[in-house]
Amino acid sequence: MSVGLDVPFLVKTFFVAFSGVPIALLITIVSLLIALPSGFLLALSRINRIPVISQLARV
């Protein structure tokens, strides 16, 4: 029994894995577009001591 590198299998699985890169980038960009502004606003509310929003930000 020969133990070696199965190059055709590696090439095939590389392209299957690589096909998921665009959706991973899309998920990353969308999550950043949601998280950055909301985090910024919550941080500002904590700094400026807006009572209701500050309590929500603390939670």
N, C-alpha and C positions, 0 to 999 in steps of 0.2 A: 504494500500500500504506500503510495507516494503522497507525501505531505508537501504541498506547494501552494503557490499563489494562483488562484483561479482568476486570471485577468479579465476574461469576458464577463464573469459575474461581478467583479469589482466595477467595471465600466458601466454595466447595466444598472447596478444599484446606485452608482454615483449620479447618473442622470435622473433616476427616479427621485433621489434625495434633493438634487439640485432643482428639480421642478417645483419644489415647495418654497423656494427662496422668495419669489414675488409675493405670495400670500403672507409669509412671515414679515416681510418688509411693510406690507400694507397694514397688518395688525399693529406693528410697532409704531408706524406713523399716526394711525388713528388714535391709538392709546396716548401717545404724546400730545396730540392736539386736544384731547379731552383733559388729560391730567395736568398739564402745565398751566393753562388758564385757571382751572378750578383750584389748584394748589396755591397759585399766586393770590387769587381773591380770598381764599381762606386765611392765608398768612396775613394779608392786609387787614382783614377783619379782626384777627387776633391782636395785631399791633395797635389798631385804632380803637379797640375795645367797644365794638358795636355789640350790645348785649346779647341779642338773640343769635346772631350769626357767630359770635365768639363762642357761645356755648355749644353750638352745633359743630364748630371747628374743633373744639376740645374733644368731643365725642369721636 
